[in-house]
Amino acid sequence: MTFQTLKKKFQSHSGKVGILGLGYVGLPLACEFAKVGFSVTGFEVDASKAKSLMAGKSYIGDIESQEVRELVKTKRLCATTDFEKLRDMDAIVVCVPTPLNKTKDPDISYIDQAARKIAKTLRKGQLIVLESTTYPGTTRDSMLPILAAKGLKVGDDFFLAFSPERIDPGNKQYKLPNTPKVVGGITSACKDLAVILYGQIVKQVVPVSSAEAAELTKILENTFRAVNIGLVNEIMMICDKLGLSSWEVIDAASTKPYGFMPFYPGPGLGGHCIPIDPHYLSWKMKSLNFAARFIELAGEINSHMPDFVVHKIMRTLNQRKKSINGSKILILGVAYKANVSDMRESPALDVIHLLQEMGADVMYHDPYVPSIIVEKHKLTGRPYSKELLRRSDAVVITTAHSVFNPKEILENSSLVIDTRNMLRGLKADHLVRL
C-alpha cells in the first residue's frame, strides 16, 4: 500500500516534495517540481538563502526572480531552515555539496548530515533521493544505515534512490526538463518510485540496475571530459614546444567526420564537477587496491595549467623586456565558464594568486562577479573601460564572456594573452594564444 499511495501522489502531483540544499542544483529542481503543481519546500542551513527566496529573489543565474516570486506567491514553493518539516514531505531530494578535502579525498560529511536530519523525522511512506555526486556505494553504505537505524525497512516502509544531477549553469539549450535523468534504486521499488517522480518533470528518465550504477554514471560523464581536456592540454604544451597552434591542430582534426570529438585547452578546470568528481572514483579504487592511472594523470596535467599560464605570461613579458614583478596585469573574466557568475573551482583564482606571488599588480574585470576572495583577501573588480586596457602591461583572458568585445580589447591593449581563443580569427603581433 505504501508504494501505491506514493505512486498516486506523484502521478497526481498531490505529493509534497522537499529539496534539501538550494544551490545550483537544488533551486532549479525545486522550481521545476513547483511549476508542474507539486507543493515544494526547500530546506537550507543558510538562512539568508531561505529569506531571499521567500522575498521572491533568486541568487542563481539560471533562475529568474520573477519565476521565484510567482511560485512563492501561489504557495507552490517555500523555503525554510526548520528541518522538522521534513516529516511532512512525501519525497525528499538531497542536493548538498560534496567537496574534496585538502588531501583530495572525498568529503561526504554534508551527505551524512543531511541523512541524519532526514532520519530524525523519517516515517513510513517517504522517498529519499540523493543527487549529490559521490563515489559508488555512498547511497547504500553511508545513507542507508543512517536512515534504517529506526527499524524501517527500505523498499517497503521507505524508499531510497540515487539520481545524479546534470545541471550545466548557463546552458540555454539543455535545461532540466529536456536533459535525460538517470535513476538507480536500492531496490526495484525504490527505483520505480524515483522514475515516476522524475517522470513528472523531465521528458526522459533512464533507469539503471542499481544506485551504484547511477553513481558511477555521473562520475564517468565527468571523468570522460576531464581525461580528454587533460589530453588537449598536454597537446597544447607540445604545440607550445614545437611552435605550433593547438587551436589550429584541433580545428583541423575536427574536420574528420568520425572517430574524433573536439575538446579545447584552457587555464585549468573549473566548476564543481570536472575538477572534483574523477577524484571520487580514484579514491574509491585505491581502497580496492586499483590505481586509476588515466584519472590521476589527467588530474596532474589539468591542475598544472594555472602554473603553465603564469609562466607563459612571464615568458611573453620577458620577450618584451618587462619583468612580471611590478607589471600591471588585467585579468578578463574570473568565473569558471562563460556567461555565468559561478566561481566554483575557477582556475582564474589560481592564476591571480600565482601572479601576485611573483610581484605582479593584478586587477580583474568580470561583469558577472563584482568581487572575489583570493587566499583570504578580497579583490574588487574594476569597471571596464578602454583606459583600463591601455594602462595594463598585459591583458589575460581567462573567461570568454560573450559581452567582451574582441576587437576593442585587441586594439586598446599593448599585450593580450588569450587562454580561451576568444580572439579567434584575429591576428596581431601583440596577441599571444595559449
N, C-alpha and C positions, 0 to 999 in steps of 0.2 A: 504493500500500500504506500509506503514512503516514496518509493521510486515513481509510482504512478501519480501521486499527488504533486511531486515536484515537476514531473513531465508536463502535467496540465497547467501548472502555474507558469512555467517557462513558455509554453506554446501560446498561452492566452495573454502573456505579458503582465500577468497579475502578481507575479512574484516580486519580492523585494531584493534588490541587488546591492551589495556593499562592495566598495572598491577601497582596498587598504593601500594607501600611498597615492597621492595625487600629483605626480610629476609628469614627465614627458610621455609616459606610458599610461598611467592611471587616469589622468584627466580626459584624454581623448576617448578612452574606453568608457568612462562614466557618462560622457556626453552622448555617445552612440546608444548605449542602453536606454538613457533617458529619452532620446529622440524617438525611439520606437514605442515608448509608452510605459517602460518599467519605472517603478519608484526606486530611485538610486540615492544611496547615501555614501558620500566619500569620507573616509576616515584618515585623519592626518595628525601627526605628532607636532607639526609646525602650525601653531595657532594662527599665525599671520596668513598662511595659505587658505585655511578654512574661512577666516574672516574676509579675505579678498573675494573668494568665490561667492559667499553669501551676500556680498555687496555687488555682485554681478561683474566682477573684474577678473579677467583672465591674465595669468602670468606666463602662459605658454604661447609661443608664436603661432602655432598651427590652430589654436582655438580662439575665435573672436569673442570679445567681451559681450557683444550683442547676443551671441548664442547662449552664453552662460546666463545672462540676465533673463532671457526668455525661459530657460529651463528652470531657473530658481523661482521666477515669478509664478509659473504654473505648478510649482511644487513637485516637479518630477526629479529635481536634483537639489540636494542639500549637502553641506559639509559640516563635519563635527570633529571634535577632539575627544568625545565621550565614547570610549570603546565598549562600554556596557551595552550600547545599542547594537552591537554585533549579534546579539542573541535574536534580534528581530529579523535578521536577514535570511533569505532562502538560499541565496548564492553569495559567496564571498570570494572576490578575486584579489590575490596578493600581488602587488606591483611595487616592491620595495627594492632599494639599491643592493647590488652585490659587488662591492669593490674588491680590489686586491690589497693585501697588507704590504708592508714595506719589503717583505721578502718575496713578494709576488705570489703568495699563497692565497687561496680563496677565503674571503671573509663572508660567511653566511650568517653572521650574528643578527642582521636585520630580519632574515627569514625566520630564525629561531625566535626572535622577539615577537614577530607577527604571529607565529604559530602559538606561542604562549598566550597572547592576547585573545586569540580565537578560542583556544582550549578552555579559557575561563568561563566562556558563555556558550560553548558548543552544546547543541541539543540535537535530538533526532530530526531528520528531515532537512539537513543543510548540505549544500555542495560547496566545497572549497577548491579553488583552482589557483595554483601557483603559476605566475607568468615571469617571475624574475629569473634571469639567465643564471644557470648554475651547472655544476658537473653532474653527470649521470648517477642517479641513486639518491639525490638530495630529497626528492619528494617522498620516497619510500623509507629511506633510512633515517632522515632527520625530522621531517614534518610529521609523518605518520605516528611514530611513537609518542610524540607530544600530544597529538590530537586524540589518540586512542587510550591515553592514560586513565580516563574516567571509566573505561569499560565499554564504550560504544564500539560497535563493530563496523569497520569500513566496508562499504558495498551493500550494507543492509540498513544500518542506522544513520550513517552519514557517508558522504561520497567525496573522494579526493582525486584530483587530476592535475596534469601539467599541460600548459599551452603556452609555448614561447611567444613573447611579444615580437612583432615585426613592424615597429614604428620607425619611420625614416623622417626625422624632422626636416621640414621644408620641401618635402616631395609633393609636388602638385598633382602628379598623375596617380600615384598609388597611396590611397588613404586606407583607413581601417576596413571599411566595407568591401572594397574590391581587392584586398590582399588575402589570399588563402590562409586559413587558420589551422595549424597543426594541433592535434589534441591526442593525448595519451592518458590513460587512467590506471589507477592501482588495481581496479577490477574492471570487467567488461561493463558492469552497470555504471561505474564511475565515468568511464569513457563515454558511454551512450548519453548520459545526462549532460555532460560538458558539451558534446556535439550538438545536442538540442539547444542548449543555452546560447552558444556562439552562433548557431544557425539562424538566430533571430536578428543578428546584426551584420553578419558577413555573408557574401554570396557563395563562398565555397569553404567547407570545413573538411580537413583531411585527417581522418582518424588513423592512428598508428597503434601497434600492438601493446605498447606499454608506456608508462610515464618515462622510463629510461630512454626509450626510443625517441620520444618527443624532446627530452632534454638534450640528447646528443644531436638531434636535427638542428637545433639552434646553434650549437657550437660549431657544427660542420659548416653551416652557412657563413659564419663569420671567419672561421679558420681558412676557408677557401679564399676569401678576399685577402686576409692577412698574408697568406703564403704567396699569392700572386702579386700583391703590392710589394712584398719583400723581394720577389724576383725582379720586378721592373725597377725597383730602387737600386738593386745591385747592377742591373743593366745600365742604369743611368750613371753609376760610378765608373763602370767600364768605359762607357762613351766619353766620360769626362777625361779619362786617362788617354783615350785614343783620339781625342779632339773631334768627336762626332756629336751629333744632336740625338739624344734619346727620343725626343718627340718625333723627329723625322723618321727614325727607325721604327718606332711603334706604329706611326701612321701608315708607313709602307707595309708593315706586317699585317695591319688591319684590313688591307685590301684582299687578303686571302678569304674566299667565301666559306671556308670550312676549317675546322680544327684550330681556330685561334680566336681568343676573346681579349680585347684590349683592356689593359689596366695602365694606370699612369703614376709616375713618381711624384713625390711631394716632400714637404719639410718634415713629415712624420705622420703617424696615425693619430686620429682624434675620435671623439665620441665615446660613449660608454662601451660599445660592443666590440669593435675590431681590435683595439689595443689590449682588451682585458679578457674576452671570452676564451681565446685559444689557451691562455694560461690555466684556465679551469680544467681543461682536458689534459694538458700536460701534467698538472699536479695530480690529477686522479690516476693517470697511467703510471706515474712514479711510484704510487702506493701499490701498484701491481707489478713492480719491477720491469716496467717497459718504458723505454726512452722515446718520446715523441720528437724525433730529431728535426723533421721538417718544421714543426711548430716553433721549436726553440731557436732554430737558425733564423727563421723569418722574424721572430721577435727581436733577436740580436741585431739584425740589419735595420729593421724599422725603428728601433729605439735609438739607433746611432744617427738617424737622419738630421735631427737638430744640430748635432756637432758638425756634420758634413756641411750643412747650410752656413753655419757660422764661419767655418774655415774657408768656404767659397767666398763669403763676404770679405774676409780678411785678405785672401789672395788677390781678389779683384781690387780692393783699395790699395794694396801694396803695389800693384802694377801701375797705379796712378799716383805713386809716390805719396800715399797717405797712410797714416797709422790708424788702426781701429781704435786705439786709445785716444779719446778726445774727439773722435768723429761723431757728427750728428747723424743718427740713423733713424729713419722713419719706417715703422712697420705698418703696412697697409693690410688691415684685416687680422683679427685675433680669434674669431670664432673658429671652431674646428672644421666647419664646412661653409660653403657659400650660402648667403641669404638667410641665415638664422643667427640667433643670439647665443646658441648653445656653446658653452665653454668647456664642457667635459673633456678632459684629457687633451686639450688643444696643444699641438706642438709649438704654436706661436709663443706660449708662455716659456717653454724651454729655450727657444731661440732668444727671447728677450733677456732671460736670466743669464745665459751664456755671454751675450753681448755686453751686458752690464758688468759681469765679472772681468771682462777684458778691457774695461775702462771706457766703453762707448757711452755716449749721451743718447739714450734711447727714448724716442717718442712713438706714439701709435695713434692711428685713427681707425675707428670701426663704427659705422653708422648704427650698428645693432648693439654695441657693447660700450656703454658710457664709461665704465671703469673696470679695472681688473686687479687681482692680487697676485703679485709675483714675489715668491719667497717671503710671505707675510707683509709685504709692502704694497700699499695701494698706489696704482698708477691711473691717472685720469686721462681719457682720450682727448686728443687735440681736435679742434674744429678743422674740417677740410678746407684748404684754400690752395691756390696756385703758389702763393708766397710760402706756404708750409713746405711744398715740394722743392721750391727753389733754394730755400735755406738749409736743406738737408744734404749731407755729403753722399748719402746713399738712401734710396727708397727700396724697401724689400717687400715684395708682395707675397704674403703668406696665406691669404684667403681671397679667392676670386669672386668677391661680391659683384653682382650684375650692375649695381649702381655706380661702380667705378668706371671712369672714362679712360680707356687705354691710351688713346692718342694724346689726351690732355696730360696724363701722367708722364708719358714719354717726352713730350715737348717741353715740359717745365721742370724736369729733373736732370741733374748732372750725371747721375748713375742710377740705373734701375736693375735690380736683381729679382727676376721673376721666377718664383718657385712653383708656380701653378700653370705656366704657359698661358696666362691671361692675355698676354700681348701677342697671341698667335697671329702670324701674318705680317707683323710689323718688324722692321729692321732698323737698327741704328748702332753706331759704334759704342754708345754708352748703355746698350741693353744687353744684359747677360742672363741667360736662362740656366736653370738648374741642370 
